[in-house]
Amino acid sequence: MARVLFINTGSEGHINPTIAVVEELISRGEEVMYFTIEEFRERIEKTGATVQTINAQKFIKAFVSGGRNYLLERINGLLHTADIVIPSVLEQIQGEQFDYIIHDSMFGCGHILAQILKIPSINSCTSFVESKASFDRGLEDFFKKVPTEIVNPIYDQYQVLTGRVKEKYGVEIHSPYEVFCNPAPFTIVYTTREFQPCGDEFDQTYKFVGPSISSRLSQESPYLHDINGKSPIYISLGTVFNQAINFYKLCIKAFGNTDFSVVMSIGKVVQISDLGEIPKNFFVKNYVPQQEVLKDSKLFITHGGMNSVHEGLYYGVPLIVIPQSADQPVIAGQVANIGAGVQLDMQSLTANQLRKAADRVLSEPSFHLAAAKMKESFQKSGGYQQAVDEIFEFKRQYNI
């Protein structure tokens, strides 16, 4: 048995793929202490892990303080979170010993903590992995294209923040890539090489285990009794960027009073009553068990979060992807690239455009064939069980 320190202060999309992994680790005898925010405490405690928390409000405030307009500003924001995450973790684990650390690829100062604690580290990547060469090209564009009067203060701040980390913790940061992607000697990527852009370019230290999907989220679906066996169009913008009342009304305009059955999940903030009269062919809920709905769906209209896209393709459902922010445009582009769906722009979207896109995806066999190909790829991948197999191989390599 080994003791595992898991650092993951990210959002739902970063938490969910790790839940089954933690359950599997514990079932194989590992002891896990999991740092996250209070919102996810109950979910993680159900795995059997010991949960410690980081102040979410302080974390977000520090993150956004770096700025949001440019990549290097976001990196500075992550460096600001070091003042929140690192002291909190070190205080709460005082006197504890761990054999290895698993840290999220985008949050939690994992790369820094691994060096402070001097223990082997594993990078947990819940979106597409990015190589240093690709990252550096993007950063180079920033330095070339953005005026120096904007670039210089941002870069000066980066140097101040990295200097502060070195002074406080004795950890030298060699590049912005280390901050943004938290590289480690071993990386678990929760997708397949077939879906990962340029998947063949990554060496064997990157373990593409496929989507981490288990029955943990499955539950009874009351809506199934209402659609009379019809395969619905499923519409959801996920759990974060879902306060989009105009979009939901546009969907009603596009598909209302048609022969389609439509299940639309609108999240916790928007009220169903805000949408006006709901057509008889619509089933609008604040929440639905997404995996259960997707098992029956013929089309998924989504924001393009990695979890949602993985789940849709896992069940062979073609997609219309309408990205909102973060990495969603990249994911949407890859869905279109493999031919499993189309990408639309939220800002210019009309009801007619959405309806035509749905008709196209539903009628052209190529979309269904591409989605079926990804379904096969995803379902034959090892998922969370393979992830833990790879972790145990990592342990053998490091004599843990």
ZIFEN-V423256 format. One record per run of one state. SS is the DSSP state (H for helix, E for strand, C for the rest). FROM is the first residue (numbers start at 0). LEN is the number of residues. If there is no record, write none. Layout:
ss: (SS/SS)
from: (FROM/FROM)
len: (LEN/LEN)
This chain:
ss: (C/E/C/H/C/E/C/H/C/E/C/H/C/H/C/E/C/H/C/E/C/H/C/H/C/H/C/E/C/H/C/E/C/H/C/H/C/E/C/H/C/E/C/H/C/E/C/H/C/E/C/H/C/E/C/H/C/E/C/H/C/H/C/H/C)
from: (0/2/7/11/27/30/36/37/45/49/53/55/65/70/92/99/104/109/117/119/125/131/145/147/169/175/181/186/189/198/201/205/208/214/217/221/225/232/236/244/255/261/265/271/275/281/285/289/294/298/302/305/314/318/321/327/338/340/343/350/363/364/380/382/397)
len: (2/5/4/16/3/6/1/8/4/4/2/10/5/22/7/5/5/8/2/6/6/14/2/22/6/6/5/3/9/3/4/3/6/3/4/4/7/4/8/11/6/4/6/4/6/4/4/5/4/4/3/9/4/3/6/11/2/3/7/13/1/16/2/15/3)
